[in-house]
Amino acid sequence: MKEVTVQELKEKKEAGDDFFLLDVREGWEYEVSNIEGVHIPLGELPDRISELEDQRDAEFIVMCRSGGRSGKAAEFLTAQGFSNVHNLKGGMTAWGKEIDPSVPVA
């Protein structure tokens, strides 16, 4: 599975790169903190994949709290034919530690 680091994500955001950030955490986690990704909880992803169809050719970066759920989501998307999918290594936990310590991690 392809991965990106939080530093690489920060650089992509700052450069204005074109990518699709998908946050697969639960709703309450997303409410506590988020970095402006599209929110579809992992458990809802199979039923809501049609919402992503128009982004099929985009670069996807999938995130969660620590990288486990986003890894499962990345594998699922790849199996569904999305070809440019990356897991955010360390998730929001790494973002809070390495990029923005003011971001609470639930």
Backbone as CSV, one residue per row, in Angstrom:
resi,resn,N_x,N_y,N_z,CA_x,CA_y,CA_z,C_x,C_y,C_z
1,MET,0.833,-1.178,0.000,0.000,0.000,0.000,0.888,1.254,0.000
2,LYS,0.512,2.203,-0.825,1.258,3.451,-0.886,0.873,4.329,0.303
3,GLU,1.855,5.019,0.847,1.619,5.897,1.983,2.233,7.273,1.728
4,VAL,1.676,8.265,2.402,2.297,9.583,2.450,2.445,9.944,3.918
5,THR,3.447,10.742,4.214,3.658,11.201,5.580,2.858,12.475,5.815
6,VAL,2.705,12.841,7.066,1.996,14.088,7.377,2.766,15.289,6.832
7,GLN,4.088,15.191,6.804,4.891,16.286,6.239,4.607,16.425,4.738
8,GLU,4.515,15.304,4.042,4.199,15.345,2.610,2.800,15.920,2.379
9,LEU,1.845,15.558,3.235,0.493,16.103,3.123,0.508,17.608,3.356
10,LYS,1.233,18.042,4.361,1.335,19.477,4.652,1.891,20.221,3.433
11,GLU,2.930,19.678,2.829,3.536,20.302,1.652,2.553,20.353,0.486
12,LYS,1.771,19.291,0.297,0.774,19.265,-0.770,-0.294,20.331,-0.530
13,LYS,-0.747,20.441,0.726,-1.756,21.443,1.060,-1.214,22.853,0.820
14,GLU,0.000,23.106,1.274,0.595,24.438,1.127,0.846,24.796,-0.331
15,ALA,1.181,23.799,-1.148,1.458,24.039,-2.566,0.176,24.142,-3.394
16,GLY,-0.951,23.807,-2.774,-2.211,23.842,-3.507,-2.352,22.705,-4.502
17,ASP,-1.645,21.602,-4.238,-1.726,20.438,-5.125,-3.163,19.927,-5.192
18,ASP,-3.495,19.317,-6.306,-4.818,18.778,-6.522,-4.866,17.337,-6.014
19,PHE,-5.571,17.115,-4.920,-5.749,15.776,-4.370,-7.057,15.747,-3.601
20,PHE,-7.515,14.562,-3.282,-8.776,14.366,-2.577,-8.448,13.777,-1.211
21,LEU,-8.709,14.522,-0.146,-8.444,14.066,1.214,-9.725,13.465,1.779
22,LEU,-9.667,12.184,2.122,-10.818,11.452,2.648,-10.555,11.058,4.093
23,ASP,-11.409,11.527,4.984,-11.296,11.243,6.412,-12.316,10.167,6.753
24,VAL,-11.854,8.991,7.194,-12.755,7.867,7.454,-12.999,7.624,8.945
25,ARG,-12.695,8.627,9.777,-12.962,8.488,11.214,-14.463,8.604,11.484
26,GLU,-14.861,8.289,12.703,-16.252,8.425,13.105,-16.619,9.906,13.218
27,GLY,-17.913,10.178,13.182,-18.393,11.554,13.224,-17.907,12.338,14.426
28,TRP,-17.939,11.723,15.606,-17.510,12.445,16.800,-16.028,12.777,16.745
29,GLU,-15.215,11.924,16.132,-13.785,12.200,16.000,-13.558,13.383,15.061
30,TYR,-14.306,13.394,13.967,-14.185,14.461,12.983,-14.600,15.800,13.599
31,GLU,-15.621,15.775,14.472,-16.067,17.004,15.143,-15.007,17.542,16.093
32,VAL,-14.262,16.663,16.744,-13.217,17.092,17.675,-12.094,17.800,16.932
33,SER,-11.693,17.243,15.796,-10.626,17.859,15.002,-10.673,17.325,13.582
34,ASN,-10.387,18.206,12.646,-10.276,17.774,11.258,-9.401,18.753,10.501
35,ILE,-8.894,18.298,9.380,-8.041,19.155,8.549,-8.664,19.313,7.161
36,GLU,-10.001,19.446,7.185,-10.779,19.804,6.008,-10.867,18.711,4.945
37,GLY,-10.804,17.474,5.361,-11.032,16.399,4.414,-12.517,16.109,4.276
38,VAL,-12.879,15.416,3.221,-14.256,14.956,3.057,-14.470,13.815,4.045
39,HIS,-15.560,13.882,4.794,-15.783,12.916,5.867,-16.774,11.838,5.448
40,ILE,-16.281,10.599,5.353,-17.130,9.424,5.167,-16.561,8.348,6.096
41,PRO,-17.264,8.046,7.205,-16.761,7.024,8.119,-16.526,5.685,7.404
42,LEU,-15.515,4.961,7.836,-15.147,3.696,7.206,-16.344,2.763,7.042
43,GLY,-17.171,2.633,8.066,-18.319,1.739,8.005,-19.360,2.125,6.966
44,GLU,-19.362,3.389,6.564,-20.322,3.868,5.569,-19.742,3.868,4.153
45,LEU,-18.447,3.669,4.037,-17.785,3.803,2.738,-18.372,2.907,1.637
46,PRO,-18.626,1.622,1.887,-19.184,0.795,0.802,-20.519,1.328,0.270
47,ASP,-21.362,1.843,1.167,-22.665,2.355,0.752,-22.591,3.745,0.131
48,ARG,-21.499,4.454,0.365,-21.388,5.835,-0.112,-20.326,6.016,-1.198
49,ILE,-19.812,4.920,-1.720,-18.734,5.017,-2.708,-19.167,5.794,-3.952
50,SER,-20.460,5.776,-4.247,-20.949,6.521,-5.417,-20.648,8.015,-5.295
51,GLU,-20.515,8.515,-4.069,-20.188,9.923,-3.850,-18.775,10.261,-4.322
52,LEU,-17.949,9.244,-4.524,-16.555,9.454,-4.909,-16.298,9.184,-6.385
53,GLU,-17.294,8.684,-7.096,-17.109,8.265,-8.490,-16.520,9.364,-9.368
54,ASP,-16.962,10.600,-9.193,-16.456,11.677,-10.052,-15.009,12.046,-9.731
55,GLN,-14.466,11.486,-8.672,-13.071,11.719,-8.284,-12.187,10.497,-8.551
56,ARG,-12.716,9.530,-9.271,-12.039,8.238,-9.468,-10.587,8.377,-9.924
57,ASP,-10.290,9.362,-10.771,-8.934,9.515,-11.299,-8.052,10.442,-10.467
58,ALA,-8.603,10.983,-9.402,-7.840,11.906,-8.555,-6.848,11.147,-7.674
59,GLU,-5.885,11.880,-7.163,-5.017,11.321,-6.122,-5.803,11.364,-4.820
60,PHE,-5.956,10.213,-4.181,-6.651,10.118,-2.900,-5.631,9.973,-1.782
61,ILE,-5.847,10.720,-0.716,-5.112,10.511,0.533,-6.181,10.213,1.576
62,VAL,-6.092,9.031,2.169,-7.099,8.581,3.120,-6.509,8.645,4.516
63,MET,-7.290,9.193,5.463,-6.771,9.378,6.814,-7.770,8.926,7.873
64,CYS,-7.216,8.598,9.035,-8.013,8.295,10.221,-7.209,8.775,11.430
65,ARG,-7.422,8.185,12.592,-6.696,8.625,13.782,-5.231,8.214,13.740
66,SER,-4.973,6.941,13.368,-3.582,6.482,13.420,-3.097,5.754,12.169
67,GLY,-3.993,5.477,11.225,-3.581,4.844,9.977,-4.172,3.477,9.715
68,GLY,-4.783,2.850,10.711,-5.341,1.511,10.528,-6.605,1.497,9.690
69,ARG,-7.601,2.284,10.112,-8.861,2.330,9.356,-8.647,2.902,7.963
70,SER,-7.786,3.906,7.871,-7.534,4.493,6.545,-6.825,3.491,5.642
71,GLY,-6.013,2.625,6.210,-5.379,1.576,5.418,-6.417,0.631,4.839
72,LYS,-7.419,0.270,5.651,-8.502,-0.600,5.166,-9.298,0.119,4.074
73,ALA,-9.559,1.410,4.287,-10.306,2.183,3.291,-9.515,2.298,1.994
74,ALA,-8.204,2.498,2.103,-7.356,2.605,0.907,-7.378,1.292,0.126
75,GLU,-7.307,0.174,0.841,-7.376,-1.134,0.178,-8.728,-1.324,-0.512
76,PHE,-9.796,-0.913,0.154,-11.132,-1.024,-0.421,-11.239,-0.187,-1.697
77,LEU,-10.792,1.061,-1.638,-10.866,1.940,-2.809,-10.051,1.373,-3.969
78,THR,-8.876,0.859,-3.665,-8.034,0.267,-4.704,-8.748,-0.921,-5.343
79,ALA,-9.382,-1.747,-4.519,-10.118,-2.904,-5.032,-11.315,-2.483,-5.893
80,GLN,-11.821,-1.268,-5.658,-12.945,-0.756,-6.434,-12.495,-0.035,-7.701
81,GLY,-11.187,-0.046,-7.966,-10.690,0.531,-9.207,-10.117,1.928,-9.114
82,PHE,-10.036,2.472,-7.895,-9.379,3.762,-7.714,-7.874,3.475,-7.756
83,SER,-7.161,4.153,-8.640,-5.791,3.730,-8.922,-4.703,4.527,-8.218
84,ASN,-5.027,5.686,-7.662,-3.995,6.542,-7.075,-4.361,6.839,-5.621
85,VAL,-4.301,5.822,-4.775,-4.756,5.923,-3.387,-3.572,5.767,-2.442
86,HIS,-3.493,6.681,-1.470,-2.422,6.660,-0.465,-3.027,6.696,0.934
87,ASN,-2.398,5.984,1.838,-2.763,6.014,3.249,-1.906,7.076,3.934
88,LEU,-2.532,7.884,4.805,-1.770,8.873,5.581,-1.129,8.161,6.768
89,LYS,0.163,8.031,6.715,0.920,7.315,7.743,0.812,8.053,9.084
90,GLY,0.275,7.370,10.089,0.156,7.941,11.426,-1.091,8.765,11.658
91,GLY,-1.827,9.094,10.602,-3.106,9.791,10.716,-3.077,11.084,11.512
92,MET,-4.223,11.388,12.140,-4.345,12.627,12.913,-3.400,12.649,14.100
93,THR,-3.065,11.497,14.631,-2.124,11.453,15.742,-0.780,12.026,15.305
94,ALA,-0.298,11.598,14.150,0.976,12.111,13.630,0.851,13.591,13.267
95,TRP,-0.295,13.989,12.699,-0.500,15.397,12.339,-0.387,16.272,13.595
96,GLY,-1.033,15.832,14.684,-0.990,16.580,15.930,0.399,16.646,16.540
97,LYS,1.160,15.589,16.413,2.510,15.558,16.982,3.523,16.308,16.131
98,GLU,3.448,16.133,14.807,4.501,16.631,13.931,4.194,17.948,13.219
99,ILE,2.919,18.239,13.006,2.556,19.408,12.204,1.898,20.499,13.019
100,ASP,0.847,20.160,13.745,0.075,21.167,14.477,-0.319,20.647,15.849
101,PRO,0.514,20.920,16.863,0.225,20.434,18.218,-1.055,20.996,18.829
102,SER,-1.622,22.058,18.231,-2.864,22.619,18.767,-4.077,21.791,18.364
103,VAL,-3.910,20.843,17.455,-5.034,20.008,16.995,-5.265,18.899,18.012
104,PRO,-6.469,18.873,18.626,-6.759,17.784,19.557,-6.994,16.490,18.793
105,VAL,-6.516,15.395,19.340,-6.714,14.098,18.696,-7.580,13.244,19.614
106,ALA,-8.722,12.813,19.074,-9.638,11.997,19.869,-9.459,10.534,19.519
